[in-house]
Amino acid sequence: MSVLFVTGINSSYFEIIMEDQNKLLNEVTQRDYRFGFVSDIETDTIVKGLNEEVIRIISAKKDEPEFMLEFRLKAYRRWLTMKMPEWAQLKVPEIDYQDIIFYAAPTQQAKYESLNEVDPELLRTFEKLGIPLEEQKMLSGVAVDAVIDSVSVKTTFKETLAERGIIFCSFSEAVKHHPDLIQKYLGMAVPINDNYFAALNSAVFSDGSFVYIPKGTRCPMELSTYFRINAQNTGQFERTLIIADDDSYVSYLEGCTAPMRDENQLHAAVVEIIALNRAEVKYSTVQNWYPGDKNGKGGIFNFVTKRGICMGIASKIFWNQVETGSAITWKYPSCVLMGDNSVAEFNSVALTNNYQQADTGTKMIHIGKNTKSTIVSKGISAGHSSNSYRGLVRVAAKAENARNYSQCDSLLLGDSCGAHTFPYIEVGNSSSIIEHEATTSKIGEDQIFYCNQRGISTEDAIGMIVNGYAREVINKLPMEFAVEAQKLLQISLEGSVG
Amino acid sequence: MLVIKDLYAKVEGKDILKGINLTVNAGEVHAIMGPNGSGKSTLANVLAGHSNFEVTHGSVTFNGKDIFEMSPDVRAKEGLFLSFQYPVEIPGVSMVNFLKTAVNEHRKYRNEKELSAGDFLKLMREKKAMVQIDSQLTNRSVNEGFSGGEKKKNEIFQMAMLEPKLAILDETDSGLDIDALRIVSNGVNMLKSKDNATILVTHYQRLLDYIVPDFVHVLYEGRIVKSAGKELALELEAKGYDWIKKELGE
C-alpha cells in the first residue's frame, strides 16, 4: 500500500472524504505503479538458499535465545516434509527456495536518538512514500513501527505507549525483552505445522511487529506498521504477534508498498492474534504490493497466514482488508471462536486487474457457545485476472447457538476476468444458524453513462461505482485508511475499461 | 443553441432516426411528441452521447461546437443535461458525493474554483428547497430504493444543481402522480430563463399543461413530421396520432 495519510484529521469526516475524493479524481491520470522505486540502502545479506545452517545464522545474527532457534529448526524440519498446497484457484510458477536470500537487514541496526542519524537514503525512501517519520509523529498521531526489509529501523511513540504498559516493538526486540510472552504465545494461533508457508515462515522469519495490550487498557492510538520489500531477490518473512489481555482494546493497521522490479518475489508472512476475555482487536490491512506489469510479468507472490483466537469470554476479533496488490494472493485471515459469546468479523475487498490472481477468504471456526461471526467479501475483477473467494464456516458440536452470516459479492469489469466463490460450511450443532448470500454483477454501461451525463469521466465513474460497491467494507476501516483504500481501488483499475 | 441537421442514427443495426432537423434557441421550450417507437428517446440519447446509438449521418452543433467531437461527459460540462427516463441506481455511492463530484467537474471545466464542502452543502440546501425534494433522499445512495416519482424529482434536483444550458427531459412525466408532476413541473419552470432552453420529450399533453412549450414537434418514424405552437399538443390530445398518420397519407 501507499502510506499517504491525510493530515487534517481534525476536520469533519465528511470534509475529508469529499476533499479527498477530489484529489483522488485528480490523481487518476497517473499510470505507472506509484511506488515502483528501489532505494539504494546498504544491506547486510547472507548467501542464497535454505538449510539448517542458514537458519542457525539467522538466529545467531539476531542474537536469539535457544528456544527461538529450536522453534525455527522444528519448523524447518517440518517444512521439509510438507508440500506446497495446490488446492487454490491459482497458477503458481515453481519457486526455487535455493535461489532466495532468507535474511537481509539494513546495515545500521543501532538505535537512533534522532532522525539525523538515520541513513539519508532511507529517509528519502520514506519521503517518497509520503511518510517522513517526524511528520507522521507530529501530524497523524499514529505510532509507526516502520519496517524496511526485515528489521525495524525506527519505532515512534513508544514512550506514550509505554506509560500505559503497552508494548509495541519489533519482533526481535520482543524476543530480547519479553521472551516469556513470546514463548507463551508464539505459534499458538498458527502452529508451525499449520501449513507449508506458515512452516517456512516459522523457520526463517526475520522480523515483524509485536503488540501487547495489558489488562483493562484501551490503546489510545491506531498502531501501524509499514512493511516494504526492499533488497533485491529477498524473500520477505514477517512475523506479527498481537496479544490483547483481558478487557483491552487495540486497532492495528498494516499496509504495504513494494518497489517495481522484474523477478517474482516471495512473501510469506504470519500474523497471530490472541484476544483474551472481553478483549477486542481490530486488524486492518491495505495491501498494494507490486502486482506485476500489464502483461503479468513480475509482481509479488503473497502467501500469508493470518489467524486470531478469541480465547476468552466475549473476545472480539475483526479482520478488515483491502487487497489490490500482488501478482498472486493466497490469504485467509481466520478466527477461532473458542470463548463463549465471542464475536469475529471478516470484511474484505479484493481487487484484481491485468493478470493478477487472488484466492482469498476466511475461516470461522465456532467452538464456544453463542459465538457469532460475520463475513463480508467483495471481489472486484478486471482485465484477465482471476479472483476467488474461499471461505469455511465450521460449527463444532458444542457450539450451541452459533451464528454466521456470510455475504460474498463479485463485481466483474469486462469479459476476460474470472470470479469464483468456494464456500464450505460444516455444521456440527443443530441450534446454529448459518446464512450465506452471494451475488455476481457486472459494472453497468448504463451506470457509467449516467455518471458521464453528469460530467464525470468514465475512469472517475468506474472508480466511484467500485468504491460504492466496496463501501460497506471500506467504512469498517479506520478513517485515514479508508481514504487511502478508496484511492487505491481507483488507481488499481486505471485503464481497465476501454 | 442547438442545431440538428439531417440526423440519422441506428441502434443494433436498425435505423431509428431518419433525417431529423431541429433548431433550439436560448429561452425556448420545445416539446417533442410522438407515438411509441417513433425515436423520441433515441434522439435524447444520441444528443447525450449514449454509445448504444450509432450516428450514421448528419450534424449536431451545440453552442456552435460539433457535438460528436465531444465525449458524453464533455457534452454535459458544456451544459447539456439529460433527465433520464429510467435513472439507474448506483449502490453505495451517496447522492452527496455523486453530486459534489459532478458539480466540481463542471466548475473545473469552466476554470472555476471547486466548491468547499460547506459551500456545496449550502448550495444543495437551496436547490433542494427550490425543487421541493425530500432532504432524506440526498443522504441515500444514487437512486437506490427510490420510488419512480422520487427518481424523477431527483433528476430535476440534479438539473437544478448543474444549471444546464440545455435540458432534455426524457418522459419525465411518466410514472408521476399528479402531485409529483406538479412539483417536477414547478422545478422545471423555476429553472427556465432567457439564457437556457428545454426540450420536453413526452407522450402526453398533460405535462404541457404545467410546462408550456413555445413549439411542439411531432416525431414519427424517425422524422419530425409536424411542427407548430402549443396548440398542436391539444389537437394531438383530441385527435390522437392517427390523425397525423392520415395527414401523411398512410
Interface residues (C-beta under 8 A of the other chain):
Chain A: S12 F14 E15 I17 M18 E19 Q21 N22 L25 G444 E445 D446 Q447 F449 Y450 C451 N452 Q453 R454 G455 I456 S457 T458 D460 M464 I465 N467 G468 Y469 A470 R471 E472
Chain B: A48 G49 H50 S51 N52 S71 P72 D73 A76 K77 F81 L82 F84 P87 V88 I90 P91 G92 V93 V96 N97 F98 L99 K100 T101 A102 N104 E105 H106 Y109 E114 S116 A117 G118 F120 S141 V142 Q158 L162
